[in-house]
C-alpha cells in the first residue's frame, strides 16, 4: 500500500527577501521561509543584489543574475540541498 500527500504546484508567485530570510509563496497559497544561511551567495550579497531576482521556468525557479544563483521552488519545498542540521523551514 502506498500513500501520497496532497498535490503541490511547485511554481512561485511571490518572493520576499530580507537580511535573514527568503520567503517564497508557491501557487498553492502557502509560504515557505528559509534562512539565508542556507544560501551563502545570497546571504553575503548586497541588499540591491538580493532584490534583483526574477522568476524563471514559469515560476519553477528563482534566478539572481548579479549572483549567478538559481533556486528551484520544488527544492525549497523539499528542503533539498541544505546543510544537515539546518533543515527547518517555517510554514504559514
N, C-alpha and C positions, 0 to 999 in steps of 0.2 A: 504494500500500500504506500502510495506517495502522497505528499501533502505539498501544496504550494501556497504562497502568500498572495496577497492582492496584486493585481496588475499595476505596474509602476510605469509611468511615462517619463523616461529619463531625459526630458527636454527642459532646459531652464527658460523661465520667462522673466526672472528678476535676479539681479546680483547686487549685493551691497558689500562694501569692504570698509573696515576701519583700521585703527592701529593694531588691533589684536585679533580680529576675526574676519572670516569670509562667510557670508550668508548667501545661500543660493535658494531661490524659490522655483522648484520644479512645477511643471504644468498641472500636476495633480493637486496643487493648493497647499502642500506642506512647505516648510522651510527647514533647511539643514544648515547649522552653523558649526564651522570647524575652526580651530585655532590656526592663525597664520604660521605658527611654529612648525606646522606640518609641511610648509612650502617655503623653504629658506629664501629662494629668489624673490618671492613676493614680500616676505617679511622684511627683507633688507632693502627693498625698493623705496624710492621716494614716494610721497603721497600722490604726486602727479602721475608717476609711472603706474601706481596701483589703480588709479582711477581710469587709466587708459586701457580698458578691456573691451572686448566685443564678443558676442555670441557667435559661434561657428557651427556648421553642420545642422542647421535648423534648430539650434538651441541645445544640441547634444554635447557641446563643449564650450569652454571659455578660453579666449586667447588674449594674452597680454603682449602686443607687438614690441613694446620697448624692452621687454624682458625675455622674449622668445620662450614664453611659458604657455603651455596648454594644459587644461584640466578637463577631464571628462565628467559629465554630470553623473553618469552611472557609477563611475569610480568613487565619486564623493558619496553617493548614496550607499555604496557597499563599504565605505571606509577603506578602500583599497590603497595600497602603496603609501601607507602612513607608518611612522615609526612604531614598533611594538611598544606597548605600554601607554601609547598616546591615543588609542582608538576610543575616543569618547566624543561623539557628536551630540549636539544639543538639538532636539527636535521640537518644533512647535506647530 
